Amino acid sequence: MKIVVLTLVLLLSACESSQIYQKAPYKTNIAKKYPAVSIIVNDGLYDSFKQVHMHQGIVKSLRKANVFKRISVNNNTITSFTFDIRIQENSEENFVGIMILALTLGLIPTERKRHFDMDVTILYKNSILKKLHYSTDGTELLYIGNNFATTIHQAMDSLVSYLLSDIEKEKVFEGTSILKKIKKKEMKRIIHLSIV
C-alpha cells in the first residue's frame, strides 16, 4: 500500500511540475498588423515526430500572437516576406534517468535537460534582410503521463517570444533597416527600368 501511495505522490508531483522555458515580453493583437509572412521551418522537411511538432509549435505560436496580417506555410510565392527558420535540439541524455524510467515503466518521474537553437533568416523577395539567433533551455519531466509534444510546443513558444520581442523592439516592419533596404532596392529597380 505504501508503494502505491508513494507512486501516486510522485506522479502527482510530476503532473504539477511544468517544463518552464523563459519567455520574452511582446505585444499581442496589435492594431497595425505586420505584413503577411510565409514560414518555412527546416526547409519544409518533417520526417520525424520531433520535426513535425517543432513546425506545428512555431506556426501555432506565431498565429496565436495575432501580429501578422497573414501567416502562410511553405509558400513564399504569395508573400513578400519569408521567415526561413531552422531549429535544432541539443539536449543532454540522462542515461540513469532513462534506465529508472524503463525499470519502473514510467511510474517514477525522471528529469532531462533540453536545449533548442533557432536561426531565423528574414527575407524580402529572396533577398536576405536580417539574421537572428535564439536559444532556450528547459527541464523535461519524463513519466508515464507526459505529453512529449507539449514540451516541444512550449520550447517553440519560448523561441517565438524572443523573435517577436526583437521584431517589436527593432521596429523591423516600421520603416527601420529592413524597409529602408527594401525602398533602396525598389528605387534601384525603378531607375533601371526608366533607363531601359
Buried (B, 14 or more C-beta within 10 A) or exposed (E): EEEEEEBEEBBEEBEEBBBEBEBBEBEEEEEEEBEBBBBBBBEEEBEEEBBBBBBBBBBBBBBEBEBBEEBBBEEBEEBBBBBBBBBEEEBEEBEEBEEBBEEBEBBBBBBBEBBBBBBBBBBBEEEEBBEBEBBBBBBBBBBBEBEEBBBBBBBBBBBBBBBBBBBBEBEBBEEEEBBEBBEEBEEEEEEEEEEE
